[in-house]
Amino acid sequence: MHVCIVGAGIVGLATAYALQRAGCRVTILERGPGPAAGASGGNGAQLSYSYVQPLADPGIWKMLPQLLLEKDSPLALRLRADPAQWAWGLRFLGACNSRASMAGTQALLRLAAESRQAFESLQAQESLSCALHTPGKLVLYQTQQGLDAAARQVALQSRLGGASQQVVDATAAVRLEPALAGYAGRMAGAVHTPSESAADCRQLCEQLAALLTARGAELRYDTEVLGFERQGDAVTGLRTAAGLLQAEHYVLASGWESPAHARQLGLRIPVYPLKGYSITVDIPSNHTHAAPRVSVTDTARKVVFARLGERLRVAGMVEIIGRDTRIDTARIDSLRRSTQQVFAQLPLQGSLHPWSGMRPATPTGLPITGRQRGGPHNLWLQTGHGALGLTLAFGSAQRLAAQMRAA
C-alpha cells in the first residue's frame, strides 16, 4: 500500500515510521527545505508524558482581561477579523470547564502512555541520536494557591493512572535542582515528576528522515501542496509544482496548515495556530553548574527549560494571533529575561538562536487522528497536537497505523 504524507515534522515522520514498519510504501511531502522546518524545529524539547492538562482550563475565565489587554502576557489573544479565530476561540472557551478539562486530561494521559511506550520501543530498536535523557521535571509555582491547585491536578492524574508525581516545597525543589537556588525565594514549591524526559526534536526528525529514506521512503522537500484530485469519495491525486502525485492513501500531518489543506477537500477542522517562541543557550564549560539538569517549567512565565547536552532550550508563550510567523524580538527578550531571573548564575553568551513556530491546536487540546465524516475514505488526518507534538507523536502514529490496517 502506497501512502502519501503531507508534513515532515515530528508527527508526520513518526506516522511515516509506523506505516513503513507496517509494510507500507511511504512518500513524504514537505514545503520546507528539510525535516522539522515548522513547529518541530525549536520546540520546548520536553517529553511531557505526565503533565498533559489541556490549555482549555476553568482558570482561563479569570485570565481573560489579561489575555486581551496586557501586551506582555505569556498567553496572548489578539482578536482579528478572522472567522476561523473567532470560531476556534468560542469553542475553546466552551471547553474551559472542569468536566471537559478532566475528560481531556484522561484522554491525553492515555495517549501519552501509548506514545511513551512506542517511542521507547523505537529507541530500543534504532538508538537514534537526539540528546534523549530522563532528568525528571520540576513544574514551579509562585504562590501557595497555585501549588494547591497543582496538588489537586496531581491527585486527579494519579486516579487516572498517571505516573508517580510529588508536590514539594521550595527547599526540596532546590535539593532536586541546585541551579534554582537563587530563585527559591520566588516560588512556593513545585511538582516533581522523576520519569519525564527531554530530547532535541529537530535532531530526532533528522534521524527519522534519514532512517526512513535508507529503508525506501521518498522524501520530497521544498514541495508545496497546490490542490487535490478527487473522484467520488476518494482522493485520486495530489497536485504539486512538480506534477501530480498519486497514492492509495493520503495523510495530512501538515500542522497549522492542515485546515487549509482540508478545506480543499470540503472539510472544516477545528485547528488553529498557537504561536510560540524559543531560544537555545550555549552553556559555557565553566558554568555547567549554573544550568539545570532537571527539566523545569515555570508556570508563572509559561516558560520551559530543557537541557540538551551543553545547550539549554528555553521556550514559551502562547499567542493566538493568526497567520503571523515573524519573530517578535520583544518575545525573545522576554525569554532572555526569564532565563536570567530563574538561573541568574548562567551567562548568556553568543547568539540565542531565536525561533518561533506555529503549533496546531484544537480547542479541547485533543489531537485529530483518523478519517473525518464527510471526507474522502482514503484521506486521514494527523494534526492538532498543540504544544504536545513531540510528546504525543508516536502514540498518534500507532493509532493511525492501526486504523488504516482495520479499514
Solvent accessible surface area in square Angstrom, and as a share of the most:
residue,aa,sasa,rsa
1,M,93,0.41
2,H,15,0.07
3,V,0,0.00
4,C,0,0.00
5,I,0,0.00
6,V,8,0.04
7,G,7,0.07
8,A,0,0.00
9,G,19,0.18
10,I,6,0.03
11,V,19,0.11
12,G,0,0.00
13,L,0,0.00
14,A,0,0.00
15,T,0,0.00
16,A,0,0.00
17,Y,18,0.07
18,A,12,0.09
19,L,2,0.01
20,Q,30,0.13
21,R,137,0.50
22,A,46,0.36
23,G,63,0.61
24,C,14,0.09
25,R,147,0.54
26,V,2,0.01
27,T,1,0.01
28,I,1,0.00
29,L,1,0.01
30,E,18,0.08
31,R,124,0.45
32,G,9,0.09
33,P,111,0.70
34,G,14,0.13
35,P,23,0.15
36,A,0,0.00
37,A,48,0.37
38,G,40,0.39
39,A,29,0.22
40,S,10,0.06
41,G,4,0.04
42,G,4,0.04
43,N,26,0.13
44,G,17,0.16
45,A,1,0.01
46,Q,22,0.10
47,L,1,0.01
48,S,10,0.07
49,Y,12,0.05
50,S,2,0.01
51,Y,51,0.19
52,V,2,0.01
53,Q,60,0.27
54,P,9,0.06
55,L,58,0.29
56,A,3,0.02
57,D,38,0.20
58,P,49,0.31
59,G,31,0.30
60,I,7,0.04
61,W,125,0.44
62,K,176,0.75
63,M,54,0.24
64,L,38,0.19
65,P,79,0.50
66,Q,59,0.26
67,L,7,0.04
68,L,77,0.38
69,L,146,0.72
70,E,92,0.41
71,K,161,0.68
72,D,110,0.57
73,S,2,0.01
74,P,25,0.16
75,L,5,0.02
76,A,1,0.01
77,L,32,0.16
78,R,67,0.24
79,L,94,0.47
80,R,107,0.39
81,A,114,0.88
82,D,40,0.21
83,P,111,0.70
84,A,51,0.40
85,Q,3,0.01
86,W,124,0.43
87,A,56,0.43
88,W,9,0.03
89,G,20,0.19
90,L,117,0.58
91,R,142,0.52
92,F,13,0.05
93,L,41,0.21
94,G,53,0.51
95,A,9,0.07
96,C,5,0.03
97,N,58,0.29
98,S,79,0.51
99,R,209,0.76
100,A,34,0.27
101,S,8,0.05
102,M,93,0.41
103,A,59,0.46
104,G,3,0.03
105,T,0,0.00
106,Q,70,0.31
107,A,23,0.18
108,L,1,0.01
109,L,14,0.07
110,R,130,0.47
111,L,7,0.04
112,A,0,0.00
113,A,62,0.48
114,E,65,0.29
115,S,1,0.00
116,R,51,0.19
117,Q,131,0.58
118,A,12,0.09
119,F,5,0.02
120,E,98,0.44
121,S,49,0.32
122,L,4,0.02
123,Q,31,0.14
124,A,86,0.67
125,Q,95,0.42
126,E,31,0.14
127,S,87,0.56
128,L,16,0.08
129,S,76,0.49
130,C,2,0.01
131,A,38,0.29
132,L,64,0.32
133,H,58,0.26
134,T,84,0.49
135,P,32,0.20
136,G,0,0.00
137,K,6,0.03
138,L,0,0.00
139,V,1,0.01
140,L,2,0.01
141,Y,22,0.08
142,Q,74,0.33
143,T,78,0.45
144,Q,104,0.46
145,Q,142,0.63
146,G,22,0.21
147,L,11,0.05
148,D,61,0.31
149,A,44,0.34
150,A,5,0.04
151,A,36,0.28
152,R,158,0.58
153,Q,23,0.10
154,V,20,0.11
155,A,43,0.33
156,L,18,0.09
157,Q,3,0.01
158,S,72,0.47
159,R,175,0.64
160,L,48,0.24
161,G,66,0.63
162,G,22,0.21
163,A,38,0.29
164,S,92,0.59
165,Q,30,0.13
166,Q,112,0.50
167,V,56,0.32
168,V,13,0.07
169,D,82,0.43
170,A,18,0.14
171,T,87,0.51
172,A,16,0.12
173,A,0,0.00
174,V,30,0.17
175,R,171,0.62
176,L,68,0.34
177,E,6,0.03
178,P,91,0.58
179,A,17,0.14
180,L,0,0.00
181,A,62,0.48
182,G,72,0.69
183,Y,1,0.00
184,A,30,0.23
185,G,82,0.79
186,R,122,0.45
187,M,12,0.05
188,A,28,0.21
189,G,0,0.00
190,A,0,0.00
191,V,0,0.00
192,H,21,0.09
193,T,2,0.01
194,P,74,0.47
195,S,38,0.25
196,E,1,0.01
197,S,11,0.07
198,A,0,0.00
199,A,0,0.00
200,D,4,0.02
201,C,1,0.01
202,R,92,0.34
203,Q,64,0.29
204,L,0,0.00
205,C,0,0.00
206,E,81,0.36
207,Q,65,0.29
208,L,0,0.00
209,A,7,0.06
210,A,66,0.51
211,L,31,0.16
212,L,0,0.00
213,T,75,0.43
214,A,88,0.68
215,R,118,0.43
216,G,61,0.59
217,A,6,0.05
218,E,74,0.33
219,L,30,0.15
220,R,75,0.27
221,Y,68,0.26
222,D,108,0.56
223,T,18,0.11
224,E,84,0.38
225,V,12,0.07
226,L,101,0.50
227,G,1,0.01
228,F,19,0.08
229,E,65,0.29
230,R,102,0.37
231,Q,138,0.61
232,G,64,0.62
233,D,83,0.43
234,A,20,0.16
235,V,3,0.02
236,T,48,0.28
237,G,0,0.00
238,L,0,0.00
239,R,97,0.36
240,T,9,0.05
241,A,100,0.78
242,A,95,0.73
243,G,37,0.36
244,L,90,0.45
245,L,13,0.07
246,Q,113,0.50
247,A,18,0.14
248,E,97,0.43
249,H,29,0.13
250,Y,0,0.00
251,V,0,0.00
252,L,0,0.00
253,A,8,0.06
254,S,15,0.09
255,G,20,0.19
256,W,48,0.17
257,E,23,0.10
258,S,0,0.00
259,P,14,0.09
260,A,32,0.25
261,H,18,0.08
262,A,0,0.00
263,R,109,0.40
264,Q,85,0.38
265,L,8,0.04
266,G,69,0.66
267,L,13,0.07
268,R,197,0.72
269,I,17,0.09
270,P,36,0.22
271,V,10,0.06
272,Y,10,0.04
273,P,9,0.05
274,L,11,0.05
275,K,4,0.02
276,G,1,0.01
277,Y,3,0.01
278,S,1,0.01
279,I,0,0.00
280,T,11,0.06
281,V,1,0.00
282,D,65,0.34
283,I,11,0.05
284,P,23,0.15
285,S,106,0.68
286,N,109,0.56
287,H,51,0.23
288,T,42,0.24
289,H,131,0.58
290,A,4,0.03
291,A,2,0.02
292,P,0,0.00
293,R,129,0.47
294,V,15,0.09
295,S,1,0.01
296,V,0,0.00
297,T,19,0.11
298,D,1,0.01
299,T,32,0.18
300,A,46,0.36
301,R,36,0.13
302,K,75,0.32
303,V,1,0.01
304,V,32,0.18
305,F,0,0.00
306,A,0,0.00
307,R,5,0.02
308,L,2,0.01
309,G,45,0.43
310,E,96,0.43
311,R,63,0.23
312,L,0,0.00
313,R,13,0.05
314,V,0,0.00
315,A,8,0.06
316,G,8,0.08
317,M,5,0.02
318,V,22,0.13
319,E,11,0.05
320,I,10,0.05
321,I,15,0.07
322,G,5,0.05
323,R,163,0.59
324,D,27,0.14
325,T,79,0.46
326,R,182,0.66
327,I,76,0.38
328,D,64,0.33
329,T,101,0.59
330,A,52,0.40
331,R,15,0.05
332,I,15,0.08
333,D,64,0.33
334,S,26,0.17
335,L,0,0.00
336,R,86,0.32
337,R,117,0.43
338,S,6,0.04
339,T,0,0.00
340,Q,82,0.37
341,Q,75,0.33
342,V,1,0.01
343,F,1,0.00
344,A,69,0.53
345,Q,132,0.59
346,L,5,0.03
347,P,34,0.22
348,L,30,0.15
349,Q,104,0.46
350,G,71,0.68
351,S,66,0.42
352,L,13,0.07
353,H,92,0.41
354,P,66,0.41
355,W,40,0.14
356,S,20,0.13
357,G,5,0.05
358,M,9,0.04
359,R,34,0.13
360,P,15,0.10
361,A,5,0.04
362,T,8,0.05
363,P,6,0.04
364,T,60,0.35
365,G,22,0.21
366,L,59,0.29
367,P,24,0.15
368,I,25,0.13
369,T,34,0.20
370,G,2,0.02
371,R,106,0.39
372,Q,58,0.26
373,R,241,0.88
374,G,67,0.64
375,G,15,0.14
376,P,1,0.01
377,H,85,0.38
378,N,7,0.04
379,L,3,0.02
380,W,3,0.01
381,L,1,0.01
382,Q,1,0.01
383,T,2,0.01
384,G,1,0.01
385,H,7,0.03
386,G,13,0.13
387,A,75,0.58
388,L,33,0.16
389,G,13,0.13
390,L,7,0.03
391,T,2,0.01
392,L,0,0.00
393,A,0,0.00
394,F,7,0.03
395,G,0,0.00
396,S,1,0.00
397,A,1,0.01
398,Q,92,0.41
399,R,86,0.31
400,L,0,0.00
401,A,2,0.01
402,A,44,0.34
403,Q,70,0.31
404,M,10,0.05
405,R,160,0.58
406,A,91,0.70
407,A,76,0.59
